[in-house]
Amino acid sequence: MEKLRLVLKFIWMEKNIGLALDQAIPGHGTIPLSPYYFWPRKDAWEELKVLLESKPWISQKQMIILLNQATDIINLWQQSGGNLS
């Protein structure tokens, strides 16, 4: 059985950052597992955590890795003030 590949996707904007979770299907692209959660409008990290916890086929290790990656990107967005340059 192939290892489950999950992909975090981001929309980087000046006043918000959106994050979503997709599943990669080799040879076919990705399928969305979540809508985009926008921070700071809502607690996108917490919404992602709740989603991950609702999927019993996502391991605890994968969940921690994805949440840590989301934290890193949100922190980078905050430090940059939403500016990509």
One Martini backbone bead per residue (centre of mass of N, CA, C, O) as a GRO file, in nm:
protein
   85
    1MET     BB    1   0.096   0.036   0.022
    2GLU     BB    2   0.066   0.357  -0.007
    3LYS     BB    3   0.155   0.649   0.102
    4LEU     BB    4   0.014   0.905   0.249
    5ARG     BB    5  -0.050   1.221   0.083
    6LEU     BB    6  -0.013   1.541   0.217
    7VAL     BB    7  -0.133   1.885   0.147
    8LEU     BB    8  -0.045   2.207   0.194
    9LYS     BB    9  -0.230   2.503   0.136
   10PHE     BB   10  -0.178   2.848   0.020
   11ILE     BB   11  -0.298   3.188   0.087
   12TRP     BB   12  -0.130   3.490   0.021
   13MET     BB   13  -0.205   3.782   0.201
   14GLU     BB   14  -0.214   4.083   0.348
   15LYS     BB   15  -0.464   4.012   0.578
   16ASN     BB   16  -0.434   3.699   0.497
   17ILE     BB   17  -0.431   3.339   0.558
   18GLY     BB   18  -0.461   3.043   0.374
   19LEU     BB   19  -0.566   2.702   0.462
   20ALA     BB   20  -0.521   2.366   0.324
   21LEU     BB   21  -0.628   2.023   0.257
   22ASP     BB   22  -0.469   1.766   0.069
   23GLN     BB   23  -0.471   1.487  -0.153
   24ALA     BB   24  -0.241   1.289  -0.304
   25ILE     BB   25  -0.259   1.158  -0.645
   26PRO     BB   26  -0.090   0.965  -0.825
   27GLY     BB   27  -0.126   1.100  -1.154
   28HIS     BB   28  -0.388   1.320  -1.051
   29GLY     BB   29  -0.314   1.493  -0.806
   30THR     BB   30  -0.562   1.662  -0.616
   31ILE     BB   31  -0.770   1.650  -0.317
   32PRO     BB   32  -0.993   1.789  -0.121
   33LEU     BB   33  -1.036   1.800   0.253
   34SER     BB   34  -1.070   2.118   0.259
   35PRO     BB   35  -1.111   2.416   0.324
   36TYR     BB   36  -1.038   2.734   0.365
   37TYR     BB   37  -0.845   2.877   0.622
   38PHE     BB   38  -0.859   3.197   0.788
   39TRP     BB   39  -0.596   3.404   0.886
   40PRO     BB   40  -0.734   3.593   1.153
   41ARG     BB   41  -1.043   3.553   1.135
   42LYS     BB   42  -0.958   3.270   1.227
   43ASP     BB   43  -0.858   2.962   1.370
   44ALA     BB   44  -0.692   2.779   1.151
   45TRP     BB   45  -0.534   2.582   1.325
   46GLU     BB   46  -0.777   2.466   1.482
   47GLU     BB   47  -0.939   2.375   1.235
   48LEU     BB   48  -0.723   2.177   1.135
   49LYS     BB   49  -0.711   2.001   1.388
   50VAL     BB   50  -1.004   1.904   1.381
   51LEU     BB   51  -0.988   1.772   1.107
   52LEU     BB   52  -0.759   1.570   1.168
   53GLU     BB   53  -0.911   1.430   1.410
   54SER     BB   54  -1.153   1.326   1.206
   55LYS     BB   55  -0.912   1.147   1.073
   56PRO     BB   56  -0.820   0.822   1.138
   57TRP     BB   57  -0.604   0.793   0.882
   58ILE     BB   58  -0.444   1.004   1.042
   59SER     BB   59  -0.168   1.033   1.190
   60GLN     BB   60  -0.013   1.169   1.454
   61LYS     BB   61   0.247   1.239   1.305
   62GLN     BB   62   0.117   1.389   1.064
   63MET     BB   63  -0.032   1.597   1.230
   64ILE     BB   64   0.215   1.733   1.358
   65ILE     BB   65   0.357   1.813   1.098
   66LEU     BB   66   0.128   1.989   0.978
   67LEU     BB   67   0.099   2.187   1.220
   68ASN     BB   68   0.394   2.285   1.211
   69GLN     BB   69   0.381   2.398   0.924
   70ALA     BB   70   0.153   2.597   0.973
   71THR     BB   71   0.299   2.759   1.190
   72ASP     BB   72   0.539   2.852   1.019
   73ILE     BB   73   0.371   3.008   0.805
   74ILE     BB   74   0.218   3.196   0.993
   75ASN     BB   75   0.471   3.326   1.115
   76LEU     BB   76   0.586   3.433   0.850
   77TRP     BB   77   0.345   3.611   0.784
   78GLN     BB   78   0.359   3.789   1.037
   79GLN     BB   79   0.656   3.891   0.998
   80SER     BB   80   0.582   4.017   0.699
   81GLY     BB   81   0.287   4.145   0.686
   82GLY     BB   82   0.204   3.999   0.397
   83ASN     BB   83   0.485   4.027   0.260
   84LEU     BB   84   0.672   3.877  -0.008
   85SER     BB   85   0.947   4.069  -0.033
   0.00000   0.00000   0.00000
